[in-house]
């Protein structure tokens, strides 16, 4: 185990970024997930110490739903009984309204082929979406999916969620941006940290009971973030969620996509080109006895 793992630091993920799903990692550099590899080493005192400081969570599958294997999921949320999903890749990016039980696409709008679609969020009667490297976002009518306008932002666009007052945006760095939901102008930022170290590659976001849940790109992890301080207050390990029989080489990509049904307290997760979407229930690892 490296020094990062023994200290409990998540570290930084260094990679040659290829958002088309084919990353090339530099061997020997610090990987974001390395501290959490200790979850497979149940007797590790270093991991136990880390868990004592920041709660670790495992999962229980409550229900499994079908998911389109051609949906390169970038944004996901649940609203009024259906899922809204944005997909990526140039020439294939779409915004969809999807029936949860069957995975049927009820309505969709295609993003112009020159753009790589990214995060998606609802605000009042509108949908707001990002593109990856174009600095351009789109606003759509929630019901008709008709495009209403465009807006601009600096840097990359990765994901969006909202807390009822502000939009919250990730850009692939350790920063979360807070946007005015009406003007879509940035108002403030917070740096996300795990035990004092910045956490980069924050991907798809979901606001859940006062916390921001974020996929960590190219890992099986979700971090739970206090949006006021940026501190990681919990880490969810979803390793093994999608079984090998459901994985197609060269097609099935990384875990990405979190949605929350606040009324029924249901948490959903999926991945890029995954055949399944899962409703899961979280359990603290220490509570499950894995470190005893």
Secondary structure, DSSP 8 states (H G I E B T S, - for coil): --HHHHHT------EE--TTT--EE-TTS--TTGGGGGGGSTT-HHHHHHHHHSEEEEEEEEEEEE--TT--EEEEEEETTEEEEEE-STTT-EEEEEETTT--EEEEEE--TTS-EEEEEEETTEEEEEESSS-EEEEEETTT--EEEEEE-SS---EEEE-SSEEEEE-SSSEEEEEETTT--EEEEEE-EETTEE---EEEEEEETTEEEEEETTSSEEEEEETTT-BEEEEEE-TTSS-GGG--TTT---EEEEEEETTTTEEEEEETT-SEEEEEEEEEHHHHTTT-
